[in-house]
Amino acid sequence: MVVNLKTNVSECLERSENLSRYYNDIKQYHVMTADEEREWMDIYAHGLPEEKEIAKQQILNSNQRFVVAMAKKYGTSENVMDLISEGNFGLIEALEHYDMSKDVKFTTYAVHYVRRAINSYLINHGNLIRKTNYRNKFFFFKI
């Protein structure tokens, strides 16, 4: 098997450049305080459609650091961008299901949805090691 090192190195550099560019992009959004979060959530729940879209973007953008932290926790340098993407889908789903009347911070509520999205990606696309029993001996196969 021939491995093209130039391609692998360039892919690695491109991946790290994309990741650093993404980190720089999300640095411009500050983390919301509890009061700001309540205001934006109220606009998202009761505002006009244009206001709802602006509130949704504000909420999602301010929680990007949270998603990145979760993705770093579960991923490697090779798949962290994919995990961030899946975590963002979980964050959107959490926002759609969030209930302000519970008096719980949004990130506390969103942890479950982001973890579930990341874990489902890892299960479906990750390299799993499964254990099989063959004549009372255990063999490990990488799938």
Buried (B, 14 or more C-beta within 10 A) or exposed (E): EEEEEEEEEEEEEEBEEEBEEBEEEBEEBEEBEEEBBBBBBEBBEEBEEEEBEBBBEBBBBBBBBBBBEBBEEBBEEEBBBBBBBBBBBBBBBBBEEBEBEEEEEBBEBBBEBBBBBBBEBBEEEBEEEEEEEEEEEEEEEEE
